[in-house]
């Protein structure tokens, strides 16, 4: 079970990392607590999971590197454990984020294949398998007439999506049949009535860690929605993605949209996952950039890959969005998602999690350099400051994690007050680099923060200050 859990979290752990109960650190600590008691093969797989965590969750990179550097790994008596520890440690130190992301991307879905034993038997006794196939079809037709509501709807296979592994397992109703199908050993249909259908929404909710739907929930086929125009995701939801790149960005009774993004300097790539939660197909599916803000389209170069016009029941498709920061910007781009469900047109204005801080890299400097640059940025237009009440518990580790997720480096030993946070970052555009210095001063007694941001461009400084102040 530890091996299975390690594999699944290494591939898809980012989809549940938004929940505090399954944060990156919690996932790592839970797996590593079992590490010393595991067999060699399981420890080898867990090391692969750890290096995948470095790619998915940069904020826990140093913690994982410390584990890889332990003598029990680097000098392990088992050659496989030792080799993985050495190679993964060097990879995490030497490889650029782009190379690391390419090497450690998700495993592609396993191709469907028939059991070689069954293939031989079919050649020797084709009539037996033909009769068996006819019996299956007759049984399904009879069951469909007598108990249509109870017949499970099989989801079509998805390609290279984060739900491929889950869909494959759950396609057999979550029981032994599903596992047999993966091995190409599908058993004959049972003569007893099939179990109650598992709604497609359960599968999608489970993928993104959003809990389980009620078993008594009525079928989505009876849901007759009204046309929805400009149904916009709330600003509160978008704020959650300022310091993280993965999670569910939009969800209603019909569709669930997940996002997984990565950025390198002024370039970014956003993968959107559209999941059909109903038991009916969505037709006329299309996406288009919101062109109402012409200035923003000049500041960002956004290219969207085409998406299929039909989204089958319970299926999930992926759309890639490439973005380049041409010049500094303050607004947030949006995508218009259109489709038809049950004959009713639906239209969603999806605000994309692309903010100015996404194109930021960490800046490191000494105490002397920091204060020299801080004093040099003394003009009124080069500083933005906010004093605000704490919205969340004032935990130093959580604050540090958010600052790192924001894209700025937290520098220790700079401020005379050890409770203060001093950070630096560089915003990258196509033509220039904009340095940013941040000082966050918590007052735990008053449950207040004072946030000061300095930089060379007024608009960038103001936007960074605004985005950060909403996170604490």
Secondary structure, 3 states (H helix, E strand, C coil): CHHHHHHHHHHHHHHHCCCHHHCHHHHHHHHHHHHCCCCHHHHHHHHHHHHHHHHHCHHHHHHHHHHHCCHHHHCCCCHHHHHHHHHHHHHHHHCCHHHHHHHCCCCCCCCCCCCHHHHHHHHHCHHHHHHHHHHHHHHHHHHHHHCHHHCCCCCCCCCCCCCHHHHHHHCCCCCHHHHHHHCCCCCCCCCCCCCCCCCHHHHHHHHCCCCCCCCCCCCHHHCCCCCEEEEECCHHHHHCCCCCCEEEEEECCCEEEEEEEEEECCEEEEEEEEEECCCCCEEEEEEEECCCCHHHHHHEEEEECCCCCCECCCCEEEEEEEEEECCCCCCCCEEEEEEEECCEEEEEEEECCCCHHHHEEECCCCHHHHHHHHHHCCCHHHEEEEEEECCCCCCHHHHHHHHHHHCCEEECCCCCCCCCEEEEEEEECCCCEEEEEEEEEEECCCCEEEEEEEECCHHHHHHHHHHHHCCC
